[in-house]
Amino acid sequence: MVYCYGGRVADMWFAQNSAQFERQQNLTIINLPQESTKELAKLAQRTMDLQCTIQDGQVWLSDGNTSVQVERTLLRGSESRK
């Protein structure tokens, strides 16, 4: 499994390498959109205590005050492997 992030750069990386990815039978690639990663960055602190909730295919991270839904886009592979 590969998790990529970075907005347009991640999209370009995937497009440039998609032919090589096709040769990999068990490869799953999931993109974390830039909006989600920016929201996650706001939770970062020197001493963090995050809670993670996974329900009905959705992922949420919370620091007790703020909750962020972590969006994911499947670029390649199977939904069952994420």
N, C-alpha and C positions, 0 to 999 in steps of 0.2 A: 504494500500500500504506500502511496505517495500522497502527501497532503501538500498542496502548493498554495501560495498566497502572493499578493503583490499587484493585484489589478491587471492592468494591460500587459505588464511584463510577464506574468504567469500565463496569460493567454497566448502571447507570442512564443514563449518557451514550449507550450503544448503544441501549437501549430507547427513549429519548426521540427519537432521531434516525433510527431504522430506516426510517421512511417516506422520508426524503430519500435515504438510502443506496440504496434500491431503484431510484432514477432513474439511478444511476451504473453504467454497463455494466462497466467494468473495475476496479471497486473491490474490494480485498481488505482485510479487517480481521482482525487477529490480536490476541488478548488474551494478555497475559503475567500469569498469576495472581499474586496478592499473595504467596503463599508463595515462588514462584520469585524474584520481585524482591527480597524480603527476604534470601534467601540470596545473591543477587548483590551486594547492598549490603554484605554482610560481606567480600566480596573487595576492596572499594574501599580504596585506599591512595593516599598522596600520589604515590608513584612505583610504578606498576603495570606488571607484565609478565604478561599473561594469554595463555594458549594456548586456542584454540578447536578443538574436534573436532566435525565433523558427519558422522554415519554412520547410515544406515538411518532417516533422518528424525528423528533425535535430535540435540540440540545440547548440548554440554558446554563449560563454561568452567573453567579451572584456573589457579591461581596458583603451581603447583608443589607446594603442600602440601595444598590443598583443591580438590575438584572439585564443581561445581554443575551439575546438569542443568537446562536452561532449558526448562520446560514451555511449550507454546503451545496455545491454543485457537482454532480457526478460527471466527470469528463470521460472516463473510460472504466469499464468493468461492470461489476454486478452490484445492485443495490444490497443484496444479501451479505456482501463482504464489507460494507462500511461499518 
